[in-house]
């Protein structure tokens, strides 16, 4: 199996957006991956601002402007992540390598990720736990060039309208669902993949089976109201 590229994105948030990510969040994610994934891999951050990223083995790629100004049709305060679609281009292997997994920065890795990421699947994505989309774009694994239609057929005007008309929530994750349909391979709680807001908000205990927890929406894992209260976050988000 080819070595995996762990990929994350960090760009300057537009005015009014609910979250601001910093170089520190990239560094923490890098350290969590290093502790919990012992197979050969590289770590890439695509960003317009690499300041504050200090982990020496983080590879920095300059963020491209393509699709950066398209609003999320589900609401202007929701993140617009269409620029990430470029990772599905046919030639993405030239900079990503043969296999990659894209991770959002607002996650906490709590266990061994080899059972999650060491798969022969050419495309796999987190199964959404909410109504309005079969997928959540917080974690997606793919072989380079496996779903080129996600990049090649996206129209910056027409495609967001199509996903909104289909009642699919989000930006790139809505387009993935609309373009590929609901039959792609997915991860869920049985694989150790949890949503804090939907699965763990009302408990202080981390399930023994948990490997990664996503904080899509609010709060973030570094927010004082959860970081100061929950020991499992402090133990792992560092």
ABEGO torsion letter per residue (X at the ends): XBBBBBBBBBBBBBBGBABBBBAAAAAAAAAAAAAABABBBBBBBBBABABGBABAABBBBBBBABGAABBBAAEAABBBAAAAAAAABAAAAAAAEABBBBBBABBBBABBAAAAABBABABBBBBBABBGBABBAABBBBBBGABAAAAAABBAAAAAAAAAAAGBBEBAAAAAAAAAEAABBBBBAAAGBBBAAAAAAABABBBAABABBBBBEOBBAABAAAAAABAAAAAABX
